Amino acid sequence: MTKEDAIDELRSLQRNGEGSNVHANAETVLCDFLDAAGYGEVAREFRKIHEMYPVVTPRYSKPSWPS
């Protein structure tokens, strides 16, 4: 997966994503990108966190970073 592929998929999720699976789908895109970029170990460790805490509870209504 290229950087452009990841960006395209994330933008598609922004436009078309609905429901609770959007965040999980975005996680998949990011982990696939990390795998393709040679950071598979980082993706594996992130996936372990998701397995431990599968439900995402928002802590804020808007992102704290600029878009």
Buried (B, 14 or more C-beta within 10 A) or exposed (E): BEEEEBEEBBEEBEEEEEEEEEBEBBBBBBBBBBBBBEBEEBBEEBEEEBEEEEEEEEEEEEEEEEE
